[in-house]
Amino acid sequence: MFYNTYCTKSATKIGILCVWRGLYCTLALIALLWAGSLAAATANTAPANTLSLTTVIERVQLQHPSLKVFQFRQQALDGAAHTQALTPGYEIGFDLDNVAGSGEFQGIDSAEFSVSLSSVIELGDKLDARTGVVNEQRAVLDAEQKITALNLLAEATRRYIDVLAAQSQLQLAVDALQLAEETQVVVAKRAKAGVTPDAEVKRAQAAVFNARLVAETQLHQLDYAKLALSMMWGESQISFDSLEGGLFAFTDDVALEPLFEKVKYSPAITAYLTQAQLKEAELRFAKTQSSSDISWSVGVKQLQQTNDMALSAGFSMPLFNGERNTGTVLSAQAAKEQVLVNREVALLELYGQLYRAYASRKQAIVTVNRLQASVIPTLTSALEDTKQAYEQGLYSYLDYLTAREELLFARRALIDAAASALRYGVDIEQLIAEPLPASQHTFFNDFSNAANSSATADFSKSANFSDAAKGHTK
């Protein structure tokens, strides 16, 4: 179906004028979008404005506030360890008896003066139990630090992928604007030939305006994605132009069973074992409280009435401490068992999260492969054929517009699927704390040597990131 409607010269002139005006605006927008990239490519400081994933990870490690707090928590534990390692202190006492009474006890003639030194003898290995609790608290702090670092680096990688996706969406928006301009040129030619009504010229012009609006929106979305990434290392201003890496740099599918096995040794699960060890230390400390401590004192007493001196000594200890401490021991035992049960619950939840991420990543990869191999090439060829048929009057403007939108929809779906595959890959790496084989956008924390260094040094050595993002980014 096609139209053969007479158009006035004024309408033709208006159509041609809209075409040239639209082309001018398009060129201006394209120049605005890519001026920074072209300037960065020709300037000597270009490498400083292009970030790689490795650089992003390093900045997050050094500057994110959530990681700095562990240094002070470690110092707090150092203070607690120093306090808990102290033995019971000594006390000096002074007693004055038989003073300011009645009868022969008037004044101080019959007074008794005593000076004593006292302390407590701890029984039941209380000192070792106290220091053991602090040591296990250090291990728990290390585990929390690893989990926090793992979560932050995973989030930084996701935001890195968001920027890459926004860059691709912006490029797609520019391509869509160029297609809309090309369509407007074709419609204007047909209007000049008198075979297209004025309404189609206006529709083509409106499509150009809409495509330009979409491109501007995508530009703002890219700025927001960059700002969100910059905030991961504490900056509220964007200090880079673009990111290295490609959106389609992900590996093929991997086996599921080995991933299930690796989840058992992830930091999120091993942290429960560390918590259980802390509860075991607290249980041991609770049991030591069943042993009664001995309070002793030694002193010298002076009898003012006879001007004689004598030694004094004594001791005391509470009775039935074991029975009175039974409730505390039972509570500590229950707390330990609860941690072990919570580990099993968390493991089941991680299994579910892993399967969901695995299945979603697999489907996203299938979608990308099919779109690249068959859908997009077919729609590209169909758009060329539809354009030629429209120019010959065999197809309507609606057919031409539909073919164009179908191609753009497929390319947009390709970007979304590729970004989803990368994000699900990050989710899997976060759950297993290992990189997927040959993955471009990946991070990996080596936690095996964590217990052999201090908290600060441990964090700086724990992150071992593989295969930094390389490639061309539009």
C-alpha positions as CSV (number, residue, x, y, z in Angstrom):
1,M,0.0,0.0,0.0
2,F,1.3,3.5,-0.9
3,Y,0.1,7.0,-1.2
4,N,0.0,9.1,-4.4
5,T,-1.1,12.4,-3.1
6,Y,-0.4,15.7,-4.6
7,C,1.7,18.0,-2.3
8,T,2.0,21.7,-2.6
9,K,5.3,23.4,-3.2
10,S,5.1,25.1,0.2
11,A,4.7,21.7,1.9
12,T,7.7,20.4,-0.1
13,K,9.8,23.3,1.0
14,I,8.8,22.9,4.6
15,G,9.7,19.2,4.4
16,I,13.2,20.0,2.9
17,L,13.7,22.7,5.5
18,C,12.9,20.3,8.3
19,V,15.3,17.8,6.8
20,W,18.2,20.2,6.8
21,R,17.3,21.6,10.2
22,G,17.1,18.1,11.6
23,L,20.5,17.2,10.1
24,Y,22.0,20.3,11.5
25,C,20.7,19.5,15.0
26,T,21.8,15.9,14.7
27,L,25.3,16.9,13.8
28,A,25.4,19.3,16.7
29,L,24.2,16.7,19.1
30,I,26.7,14.1,17.9
31,A,29.5,16.7,18.2
32,L,28.4,17.4,21.7
33,L,28.3,13.8,22.7
34,W,31.6,12.8,21.3
35,A,33.6,16.0,21.6
36,G,35.1,14.8,24.9
37,S,36.0,11.4,23.5
38,L,37.7,12.8,20.5
39,A,39.5,15.3,22.6
40,A,40.7,12.6,24.9
41,A,41.9,10.5,22.0
42,T,44.1,13.3,20.7
43,A,45.3,14.8,24.0
44,N,48.4,13.6,25.8
45,T,46.5,13.1,29.0
46,A,44.1,10.6,27.5
47,P,45.1,7.6,29.6
48,A,44.3,9.5,32.8
49,N,40.7,10.0,31.7
50,T,40.1,6.4,30.8
51,L,39.7,4.0,33.7
52,S,40.2,0.2,33.7
53,L,38.5,-2.2,36.1
54,T,41.8,-2.7,37.9
55,T,42.1,1.1,38.6
56,V,38.5,1.2,39.9
57,I,39.1,-1.7,42.3
58,E,42.3,-0.1,43.6
59,R,40.5,3.1,44.3
60,V,37.7,1.4,46.1
61,Q,40.2,-0.5,48.2
62,L,42.0,2.6,49.3
63,Q,39.3,5.1,49.7
64,H,35.9,3.6,50.5
65,P,34.9,4.5,54.1
66,S,33.5,1.1,54.9
67,L,36.9,-0.4,54.7
68,K,38.7,2.3,56.7
69,V,36.5,1.5,59.8
70,F,38.1,-1.9,60.3
71,Q,41.4,-0.2,61.2
72,F,39.8,1.4,64.2
73,R,37.9,-1.7,65.1
74,Q,41.2,-3.5,65.2
75,Q,42.7,-0.9,67.5
76,A,39.7,-1.3,69.8
77,L,40.4,-5.1,69.9
78,D,44.0,-4.4,70.7
79,G,42.9,-2.3,73.7
80,A,40.5,-5.1,74.8
81,A,43.3,-7.7,74.5
82,H,45.6,-5.6,76.6
83,T,42.9,-5.3,79.3
84,Q,41.9,-8.9,79.3
85,A,45.5,-10.0,79.6
86,L,45.8,-8.3,83.0
87,T,45.8,-10.3,86.2
88,P,43.8,-9.2,89.2
89,G,45.2,-6.1,90.7
90,Y,46.3,-5.4,94.4
91,E,44.4,-3.3,96.9
92,I,45.8,-1.6,100.0
93,G,43.5,-1.0,102.9
94,F,43.6,1.0,106.2
95,D,41.3,0.3,109.2
96,L,40.8,2.3,112.3
97,D,38.9,0.6,115.2
98,N,38.0,1.5,118.9
99,V,38.1,5.3,118.4
100,A,35.9,8.0,119.8
101,G,33.8,5.7,121.9
102,S,32.7,5.8,125.5
103,G,34.4,4.7,128.7
104,E,37.9,3.4,128.2
105,F,37.5,3.7,124.4
106,Q,37.3,7.5,124.6
107,G,39.9,9.2,122.4
108,I,42.5,7.2,120.6
109,D,44.2,5.5,123.6
110,S,42.5,2.2,122.9
111,A,42.6,2.5,119.1
112,E,43.6,-0.3,116.7
113,F,45.3,0.6,113.4
114,S,45.5,-1.9,110.6
115,V,47.2,-1.7,107.2
116,S,46.5,-4.6,104.8
117,L,47.3,-5.7,101.2
118,S,44.7,-7.9,99.3
119,S,44.1,-9.4,95.9
120,V,42.3,-12.3,94.2
121,I,43.7,-15.6,93.0
122,E,41.9,-16.6,89.8
123,L,41.1,-20.3,89.4
124,G,39.9,-22.3,86.4
125,D,42.1,-20.7,83.7
126,K,40.1,-17.5,83.5
127,L,43.0,-15.5,82.0
128,D,43.4,-17.9,79.1
129,A,39.7,-18.0,78.5
130,R,39.4,-14.2,78.4
131,T,42.3,-13.8,76.0
132,G,40.9,-16.6,73.9
133,V,37.6,-14.7,73.5
134,V,39.5,-11.6,72.2
135,N,41.5,-13.7,69.8
136,E,38.4,-15.2,68.3
137,Q,36.9,-11.7,68.1
138,R,39.9,-10.8,65.9
139,A,39.1,-13.7,63.6
140,V,35.5,-12.6,63.4
141,L,36.6,-9.1,62.5
142,D,38.9,-10.5,59.8
143,A,36.0,-12.5,58.4
144,E,33.7,-9.4,58.4
145,Q,36.4,-7.4,56.7
146,K,36.7,-9.9,53.9
147,I,32.9,-10.1,53.4
148,T,32.7,-6.3,53.3
149,A,35.5,-6.0,50.8
150,L,34.0,-8.8,48.7
151,N,30.6,-7.0,48.6
152,L,32.1,-3.6,47.9
153,L,34.3,-4.9,45.0
154,A,31.3,-6.8,43.6
155,E,29.2,-3.6,43.7
156,A,32.0,-1.6,42.1
157,T,32.2,-4.1,39.3
158,R,28.4,-4.0,38.8
159,R,28.5,-0.2,38.6
160,Y,31.4,-0.5,36.1
161,I,29.2,-2.7,34.0
162,D,26.4,-0.2,34.3
163,V,28.7,2.5,32.8
164,L,29.6,0.2,30.0
165,A,26.0,-0.5,29.3
166,A,25.1,3.2,29.4
167,Q,27.9,3.9,26.9
168,S,26.5,1.3,24.6
169,Q,23.0,2.6,25.0
170,L,24.2,6.1,24.2
171,Q,25.8,4.9,21.0
172,L,22.6,3.1,20.1
173,A,20.6,6.3,20.7
174,V,23.0,8.2,18.4
175,D,22.6,5.4,15.8
176,A,18.8,5.6,16.2
177,L,18.9,9.4,15.7
178,Q,20.9,8.9,12.5
179,L,18.4,6.3,11.2
180,A,15.6,8.7,12.0
181,E,17.4,11.4,10.0
182,E,17.9,9.0,7.1
183,T,14.2,8.2,7.2
184,Q,13.3,11.9,7.2
185,V,15.5,12.4,4.1
186,V,13.7,9.5,2.3
187,V,10.3,10.8,3.3
188,A,11.2,14.4,2.1
189,K,12.3,13.0,-1.3
190,R,9.0,11.2,-1.7
191,A,7.1,14.3,-0.6
192,K,9.0,16.4,-3.2
193,A,8.0,13.8,-5.8
194,G,4.4,14.2,-4.7
195,V,3.8,10.6,-3.6
196,T,3.8,11.1,0.1
197,P,1.3,13.2,2.2
198,D,2.3,16.0,4.5
199,A,1.4,13.9,7.5
200,E,4.3,11.5,6.8
201,V,6.7,14.4,6.7
202,K,5.5,15.6,10.0
203,R,5.7,12.1,11.5
204,A,9.2,11.7,10.3
205,Q,10.2,15.0,11.8
206,A,8.5,14.1,15.1
207,A,10.5,10.8,15.1
208,V,13.7,12.8,14.7
209,F,12.7,15.0,17.7
210,N,11.9,12.0,19.8
211,A,15.2,10.2,18.8
212,R,17.1,13.4,19.8
213,L,15.3,13.4,23.1
214,V,16.2,9.8,23.8
215,A,19.8,10.5,23.0
216,E,19.9,13.4,25.5
217,T,18.2,11.2,28.1
218,Q,20.8,8.5,27.5
219,L,23.6,11.1,27.9
220,H,22.2,12.0,31.3
221,Q,21.9,8.3,32.3
222,L,25.6,7.8,31.4
223,D,26.5,10.8,33.6
224,Y,24.5,9.3,36.5
225,A,26.2,5.9,36.0
226,K,29.6,7.5,36.1
227,L,28.7,9.5,39.2
228,A,27.5,6.3,40.9
229,L,30.8,4.6,40.1
230,S,32.8,7.6,41.3
231,M,31.0,7.5,44.6
232,M,32.4,4.1,45.3
233,W,35.8,5.7,46.1
234,G,34.3,8.8,47.8
235,E,34.2,11.3,44.9
236,S,31.1,13.4,44.2
237,Q,32.5,14.6,40.9
238,I,33.2,12.7,37.7
239,S,36.9,12.5,37.0
240,F,37.0,10.2,34.0
241,D,35.7,10.3,30.5
242,S,35.1,6.6,29.7
243,L,35.9,3.1,30.7
244,E,38.0,0.4,29.1
245,G,36.4,-2.9,28.2
246,G,33.7,-4.3,26.1
247,L,30.2,-5.2,27.0
248,F,30.3,-8.6,25.3
249,A,33.5,-9.9,27.0
250,F,32.1,-12.8,29.0
251,T,32.9,-16.4,29.1
252,D,30.8,-19.3,27.9
253,D,28.6,-21.3,30.2
254,V,30.3,-23.2,33.2
255,A,29.3,-26.3,35.1
256,L,26.9,-25.9,38.0
257,E,28.1,-28.7,40.3
258,P,31.6,-27.3,40.9
259,L,30.1,-24.0,41.8
260,F,27.9,-25.6,44.4
261,E,31.0,-27.1,46.0
262,K,32.8,-23.8,46.1
263,V,30.0,-22.0,47.8
264,K,30.7,-24.2,50.9
265,Y,34.0,-22.4,51.3
266,S,32.9,-18.9,50.5
267,P,33.6,-16.1,53.1
268,A,29.9,-15.8,53.8
269,I,29.9,-19.5,55.0
270,T,33.3,-19.7,56.6
271,A,32.3,-16.6,58.7
272,Y,29.7,-18.8,60.4
273,L,32.5,-21.2,61.4
274,T,34.5,-18.3,62.8
275,Q,31.4,-17.2,64.7
276,A,31.0,-20.7,66.1
277,Q,34.6,-20.6,67.3
278,L,33.9,-17.3,69.0
279,K,30.9,-18.9,70.7
280,E,33.0,-21.8,71.7
281,A,35.5,-19.5,73.3
282,E,32.7,-17.7,75.1
283,L,31.3,-21.0,76.3
284,R,34.7,-21.9,77.7
285,F,34.9,-18.6,79.5
286,A,31.4,-19.1,80.9
287,K,32.5,-22.5,82.3
288,T,35.5,-21.0,84.0
289,Q,33.1,-18.8,86.0
290,S,32.0,-22.0,87.8
291,S,35.3,-22.1,89.6
292,S,35.4,-19.8,92.6
293,D,38.1,-17.3,93.0
294,I,40.0,-16.9,96.3
295,S,40.2,-13.5,97.8
296,W,43.2,-13.1,100.3
297,S,44.5,-10.3,102.4
298,V,47.6,-9.8,104.6
299,G,48.2,-6.9,107.0
300,V,49.7,-5.5,110.1
301,K,47.7,-4.4,113.2
302,Q,48.9,-2.0,115.9
303,L,47.2,-2.0,119.3
304,Q,47.5,1.6,120.7
305,Q,46.6,0.6,124.2
306,T,49.5,-1.8,124.7
307,N,51.7,-0.4,121.9
308,D,52.0,-3.9,120.4
309,M,51.9,-5.0,116.7
310,A,50.5,-8.2,115.1
311,L,50.1,-9.7,111.7
312,S,46.7,-10.4,110.3
313,A,45.7,-12.6,107.3
314,G,42.6,-13.9,105.8
315,F,40.9,-15.4,102.7
316,S,37.4,-15.8,101.4
317,M,35.7,-17.6,98.5
318,P,32.1,-17.8,97.3
319,L,30.2,-21.1,97.7
320,F,28.1,-23.0,95.1
321,N,29.4,-21.0,92.1
322,G,29.0,-24.0,89.8
323,E,25.3,-24.2,90.5
324,R,24.7,-20.5,90.2
325,N,26.6,-20.4,86.9
326,T,24.6,-23.2,85.2
327,G,22.2,-20.9,83.4
328,T,25.1,-18.9,81.9
329,V,26.7,-22.0,80.6
330,L,23.5,-23.3,79.0
331,S,22.9,-19.9,77.3
332,A,26.5,-19.9,75.8
333,Q,26.0,-23.5,74.6
334,A,22.7,-22.6,72.9
335,A,24.3,-19.6,71.2
336,K,26.9,-21.8,69.7
337,E,24.4,-24.3,68.4
338,Q,22.3,-21.5,67.0
339,V,25.3,-20.3,64.9
340,L,25.8,-23.7,63.4
341,V,22.1,-24.0,62.5
342,N,22.2,-20.5,61.0
343,R,25.2,-21.7,58.8
344,E,23.0,-24.4,57.4
345,V,20.2,-22.0,56.6
346,A,22.6,-19.5,55.0
347,L,24.1,-22.3,52.9
348,L,20.7,-23.3,51.6
349,E,20.0,-19.6,50.7
350,L,23.3,-19.3,48.9
351,Y,22.5,-22.4,46.9
352,G,19.3,-20.8,45.8
353,Q,21.0,-17.5,44.9
354,L,23.7,-19.4,43.0
355,Y,21.2,-21.4,40.9
356,R,19.2,-18.3,40.1
357,A,22.3,-16.4,39.0
358,Y,23.6,-19.4,37.1
359,A,20.3,-20.0,35.2
360,S,19.8,-16.3,34.5
361,R,23.4,-15.9,33.2
362,K,22.9,-18.9,31.0
363,Q,19.7,-17.6,29.5
364,A,21.3,-14.2,29.0
365,I,24.2,-15.7,27.1
366,V,21.8,-17.7,24.9
367,T,19.9,-14.5,24.2
368,V,23.1,-12.6,23.2
369,N,24.3,-15.4,20.9
370,R,21.0,-15.7,19.1
371,L,20.6,-12.0,18.7
372,Q,24.1,-11.6,17.3
373,A,24.0,-14.7,15.1
374,S,20.5,-14.5,13.5
375,V,18.1,-11.9,14.8
376,I,20.0,-8.6,14.3
377,P,21.6,-9.6,10.9
378,T,18.2,-10.6,9.6
379,L,16.5,-7.4,10.8
380,T,19.4,-5.3,9.4
381,S,18.8,-6.9,6.0
382,A,15.1,-6.5,6.3
383,L,15.5,-2.8,7.0
384,E,17.5,-2.3,3.9
385,D,15.0,-4.2,1.8
386,T,12.1,-2.3,3.4
387,K,13.8,1.0,2.7
388,Q,14.3,0.2,-0.9
389,A,10.7,-0.9,-1.2
390,Y,9.5,2.2,0.4
391,E,11.5,4.4,-1.9
392,Q,9.9,2.5,-4.8
393,G,6.4,3.0,-3.3
394,L,5.9,-0.7,-2.6
395,Y,5.7,-0.4,1.2
396,S,4.1,2.2,3.4
397,Y,5.8,4.5,5.9
398,L,4.4,2.4,8.7
399,D,6.2,-0.7,7.3
400,Y,9.5,1.3,7.0
401,L,9.1,2.6,10.6
402,T,8.3,-0.8,12.0
403,A,11.4,-2.4,10.4
404,R,13.5,0.4,11.9
405,E,12.1,0.1,15.3
406,E,12.4,-3.7,15.3
407,L,16.1,-3.5,14.6
408,L,16.6,-0.9,17.3
409,F,14.6,-3.0,19.8
410,A,16.8,-6.0,19.0
411,R,20.0,-4.0,19.5
412,R,18.7,-2.6,22.7
413,A,17.8,-6.1,23.9
414,L,21.3,-7.3,23.0
415,I,22.8,-4.6,25.2
416,D,20.5,-5.5,28.1
417,A,21.2,-9.2,27.7
418,A,25.0,-8.7,27.6
419,A,24.9,-6.4,30.7
420,S,22.7,-9.0,32.5
421,A,25.2,-11.8,31.7
422,L,28.0,-9.8,33.1
423,R,26.1,-8.8,36.2
424,Y,25.0,-12.4,36.9
425,G,28.6,-13.4,36.4
426,V,29.6,-11.0,39.1
427,D,26.9,-12.4,41.4
428,I,28.4,-15.9,40.9
429,E,31.9,-14.7,41.6
430,Q,30.7,-13.0,44.8
431,L,29.0,-16.2,46.0
432,I,32.0,-18.5,45.3
433,A,34.8,-15.8,45.9
434,E,36.5,-17.0,42.8
435,P,36.6,-15.7,39.2
436,L,34.9,-17.3,36.4
437,P,37.4,-18.7,33.8
438,A,38.8,-16.0,31.5
439,S,36.2,-13.5,32.5
440,Q,37.0,-9.9,31.5
441,H,35.0,-8.0,34.1
442,T,35.9,-10.0,37.2
443,F,37.4,-9.6,40.6
444,F,38.9,-12.2,42.9
445,N,39.9,-12.1,46.5
446,D,42.6,-14.5,47.7
447,F,41.5,-15.3,51.2
448,S,43.8,-18.2,51.9
449,N,46.6,-16.2,53.5
450,A,44.3,-13.9,55.4
451,A,45.1,-15.4,58.9
452,N,48.8,-14.9,58.5
453,S,48.9,-11.1,58.6
454,S,47.4,-8.2,60.5
455,A,44.1,-6.8,59.6
456,T,45.4,-3.8,57.5
457,A,48.1,-5.8,55.8
458,D,45.6,-8.7,55.3
459,F,43.2,-6.5,53.3
460,S,45.9,-5.0,51.1
461,K,47.1,-8.5,50.2
462,S,43.8,-10.3,50.0
463,A,42.5,-8.9,46.7
464,N,44.0,-10.5,43.7
465,F,42.1,-9.3,40.6
466,S,42.5,-11.2,37.4
467,D,42.2,-10.2,33.7
468,A,41.7,-6.5,33.8
469,A,39.2,-5.2,31.3
470,K,40.8,-4.4,27.9
471,G,39.3,-3.4,24.7
472,H,37.6,-0.7,22.8
473,T,34.7,1.1,24.3
474,K,32.4,3.4,22.4
